[in-house]
């Protein structure tokens, strides 16, 4: 794994914090890949959609403390002013490059 910490745009930071608060202390199987309910995925997808984001490819990474967002330049630009061009930090030669990387919102309750 190669990771880069990015500061969210002020306009979106409160929304990201709301996602974290909603799922805080959601461990014990509540938000774990083995026990994930479709309604939880739908709720998360709807929340991201309201922010102009999605997790169409990366939703399987959804778990307590780690909230996936598909790695696209559009999403990075929406989330932060610090984003590098994706072409500089990942191999996008695959036909569907979004399988190569994921943006993770890591919360303070990440295990």
Contact map, one row per residue, 1 for C-alpha under 8 A:
111000000000000000000000000000000000000000000000000000000000000000000000000000000000000000000000000000000000000
111100000000000000000000000000000000000000000000000000000000000000000000000000000000000000000000000000000000000
111110000000000000000000000000000000000000000000000000000000000000000000000000000000000000000000000000000000000
011111000000000000000000000000000000000000000000000000000000000000000000000000000000000000000000000000000000000
001111100000000000000000000000000000000000000000000000000000000000000000000000000000000000000000000000000000000
000111110000000000000000000000000000000000000000000000000000000000000000000000010110000000000000000000000000000
000011111000000000000000000000000000000000000000000000000000000000000000000000011100000000000000000000000000000
000001111101100000000000000000000000000000000000000000000000000000000000000000111000000000000000000000000000000
000000111111100000000000000000000000000000000000000000000000000000000000000001111000000000000000000000000000000
000000011111110000000000000000000000000000000000000000000000000000000000000000000000000000000000000000000000000
000000001111110000000000000000000000000000000000000000000000000000000000000000000000000000000000000000000000000
000000011111111100000000000000000000000000000000001000000000000000000000000000100000000000000000000000000000000
000000011111111110000000000000000000000000000000000000000000000000000000000000000000000000000000000000000000000
000000000111111111000000000000000000000000000000000000000000000000000000000000000000000000000000000000000000000
000000000001111111100000000000000000000000000000001000000000000000000000000000000000000000000000000000000000000
000000000001111111110000000000000000000000000000000000000000000000000000000000000000000000000000000000001000000
000000000000111111111000000000000000000000000000000000000000000000000000000000000000000000000000000000000000000
000000000000011111111100000000000000000000000000000000000000000000000000000000000000000000000000000000000000000
000000000000001111111110000000000000000000000010000000000000000000000000000000000000000000000000000000000000000
000000000000000111111111000000000000000000000000000000000000000010000000000000000000000000000000000000000010000
000000000000000011111111000000000000000000000000000000000000000000000000000000000000000000000000000000000000000
000000000000000001111111000000000000000000000000000000000000000000000000000000000000000000000000000000000000000
000000000000000000111111110000100000000000000000000000000000000110000000000000000000000000000000000000000000000
000000000000000000011111110000000000000000000000000000000000000110000000000000000000000000000000000000000000100
000000000000000000000011111000000000000000000000000000000000000100000000000000000000000000000000000000000000100
000000000000000000000011111111100000000000000000000000000000000100000000000000000000000000000000000000000000000
000000000000000000000000111111110000000000000000000000000000000100000000000000000000000000000000000000000000000
000000000000000000000000011111110000000000000000000000000000000000000000000000000000000000000000000000000000000
000000000000000000000000011111110111000000000000000000000000000000000000000000000000000000000000000000000000000
000000000000000000000000011111110011000000000000000000000000000000000000000000000000000000000000000000000000000
000000000000000000000010011111111011000100000000000000000000011100000000000000000000000000000000000000000000000
000000000000000000000000001111111111000000000000000000000000011100000000000000000000000000000000000000000000000
000000000000000000000000000000111111000000000000000000000001111000000000000000000000000000000000000000000000000
000000000000000000000000000010011111000000000000000000000000000000000000000000000000000000000000000000000000000
000000000000000000000000000011111111100000000000000000000000000000000000000000000000000000000000000000000000000
000000000000000000000000000011111111110110000000000000000000000000000000000000000000000000000000000000000000000
000000000000000000000000000000000011111110000000000000000000000000000000000000000000000000000000000000000000000
000000000000000000000000000000000001111111000000000000000000000000000000000000000000000000000000000000000000000
000000000000000000000000000000000000111111100000000000000000000000000000000000000000000000000000000000000000000
000000000000000000000000000000100001111111110000000000000000000000000000000000000000000000000000000000000000000
000000000000000000000000000000000001111111111000000000000010010000000000000000000000000000000000000000000000000
000000000000000000000000000000000000011111111100000000000000000000000000000000000000000000000000000000000000000
000000000000000000000000000000000000001111111110000000000000000000000000000000000000000000000000000000000000000
000000000000000000000000000000000000000111111111000000000000000000000000000000000000000000000000000000000000000
000000000000000000000000000000000000000011111111100001100000000000000000000000000000000000000000000000000000000
000000000000000000000000000000000000000001111111110000000000000000000000000000000000000000000000000000000000000
000000000000000000100000000000000000000000111111111000000000000000000000000000000000000000000000000000000000000
000000000000000000000000000000000000000000011111111111100000000000000000000000000000000000000000000000000000000
000000000000000000000000000000000000000000001111111111000000000000000000000000000000000000000000000000000000000
000000000000000000000000000000000000000000000111111110000000000000000000000000000000000000000000000000000000000
000000000001001000000000000000000000000000000011111110000000000000000000000000000000000000000000000000000000000
000000000000000000000000000000000000000000000001111111000000000000000000001001000000000000000000000000000000000
000000000000000000000000000000000000000000000001111111100000000000001100001000000000000000000000000000000000000
000000000000000000000000000000000000000000001001100111110000000000001100000000000000000000000000000000000000000
000000000000000000000000000000000000000000001001000011111110000000011100000000000000000000000000000000000000000
000000000000000000000000000000000000000000000000000001111110000000000100000000000000000000000000000000000000000
000000000000000000000000000000000000000000000000000000111111000000000100000000000000000000000000011000000000000
000000000000000000000000000000000000000000000000000000111111110000011100000000000000000000000000001001000000000
000000000000000000000000000000000000000010000000000000111111110000011000000000000000000000000000000000000000000
000000000000000000000000000000001000000000000000000000001111110000000000000000000000000000000000000000000000000
000000000000000000000000000000001000000000000000000000000111111001110000000000000000000000000000000000000000000
000000000000000000000000000000111000000010000000000000000111111101110000000000000000000000000000000000000000000
000000000000000000000000000000111000000000000000000000000000111111100000000000000000000000000000000000000000000
000000000000000000000011111000110000000000000000000000000000011111100000000000000000000000000000000000000000111
000000000000000000010011000000000000000000000000000000000000001111100000000000000000000000000000000000001111111
000000000000000000000000000000000000000000000000000000000000111111110000000000000000000000000000000000011110010
000000000000000000000000000000000000000000000000000000000000111111111000000000000000000000000000000000011100000
000000000000000000000000000000000000000000000000000000100110110001111100000000000000000000000000000001111000000
000000000000000000000000000000000000000000000000000011100110000000111110001000000000000000000000000001111000000
000000000000000000000000000000000000000000000000000011111100000000011111001000000000000000000000010011100000000
000000000000000000000000000000000000000000000000000000000000000000001111101100000000000000000000010011100000000
000000000000000000000000000000000000000000000000000000000000000000000111111100000000010000000000010000000000000
000000000000000000000000000000000000000000000000000000000000000000000011111110000000110000000000000000000000000
000000000000000000000000000000000000000000000000000000000000000000000001111111000000000000000000000000000000000
000000000000000000000000000000000000000000000000000110000000000000001111111111100000000000000000000000000000000
000000000000000000000000000000000000000000000000000000000000000000000011111111110010000000000000000000000000000
000000000000000000000000000000000000000000000000000000000000000000000000111111111010000000000000000000000000000
000000001000000000000000000000000000000000000000000100000000000000000000011111111000000000000000000000000000000
000000011001000000000000000000000000000000000000000000000000000000000000001111111000000000000000000000000000000
000001111000000000000000000000000000000000000000000000000000000000000000000111111110000000000000000000000000000
000000111000000000000000000000000000000000000000000000000000000000000000000011111110000000000000000000000000000
000001100000000000000000000000000000000000000000000000000000000000000000000000011111000000000000000000000000000
000001000000000000000000000000000000000000000000000000000000000000000000000110011111100000000000000000000000000
000000000000000000000000000000000000000000000000000000000000000000000000000000000111110110000000000000000000000
000000000000000000000000000000000000000000000000000000000000000000000000100000000011111110000000000000000000000
000000000000000000000000000000000000000000000000000000000000000000000001100000000001111111000000000000000000000
000000000000000000000000000000000000000000000000000000000000000000000000000000000000111111110000000000000000000
000000000000000000000000000000000000000000000000000000000000000000000000000000000001111111000000000000000000000
000000000000000000000000000000000000000000000000000000000000000000000000000000000001111111100000000000000000000
000000000000000000000000000000000000000000000000000000000000000000000000000000000000011111110000000110000000000
000000000000000000000000000000000000000000000000000000000000000000000000000000000000001011111100100100000000000
000000000000000000000000000000000000000000000000000000000000000000000000000000000000001001111111100100000000000
000000000000000000000000000000000000000000000000000000000000000000000000000000000000000000111110100000000000000
000000000000000000000000000000000000000000000000000000000000000000000000000000000000000000111111100100000000000
000000000000000000000000000000000000000000000000000000000000000000000000000000000000000000011111100000000000000
000000000000000000000000000000000000000000000000000000000000000000000000000000000000000000010111111000000000000
000000000000000000000000000000000000000000000000000000000000000000000000000000000000000000111111111110000000000
000000000000000000000000000000000000000000000000000000001000000000000111000000000000000000000001111111000000000
000000000000000000000000000000000000000000000000000000001100000000000000000000000000000000000001111111000000000
000000000000000000000000000000000000000000000000000000000000000000000000000000000000000001110100111111000000000
000000000000000000000000000000000000000000000000000000000000000000000110000000000000000001000000111111100000000
000000000000000000000000000000000000000000000000000000000100000000011110000000000000000000000000011111110000000
000000000000000000000000000000000000000000000000000000000000000000011110000000000000000000000000000011111000000
000000000000000000000000000000000000000000000000000000000000000001111000000000000000000000000000000001111100000
000000000000000100000000000000000000000000000000000000000000000011111000000000000000000000000000000000111110000
000000000000000000000000000000000000000000000000000000000000000011100000000000000000000000000000000000011111010
000000000000000000010000000000000000000000000000000000000000000011000000000000000000000000000000000000001111110
000000000000000000000000000000000000000000000000000000000000000010000000000000000000000000000000000000000111110
000000000000000000000001100000000000000000000000000000000000000110000000000000000000000000000000000000000011111
000000000000000000000000000000000000000000000000000000000000000111000000000000000000000000000000000000000111111
000000000000000000000000000000000000000000000000000000000000000110000000000000000000000000000000000000000000111
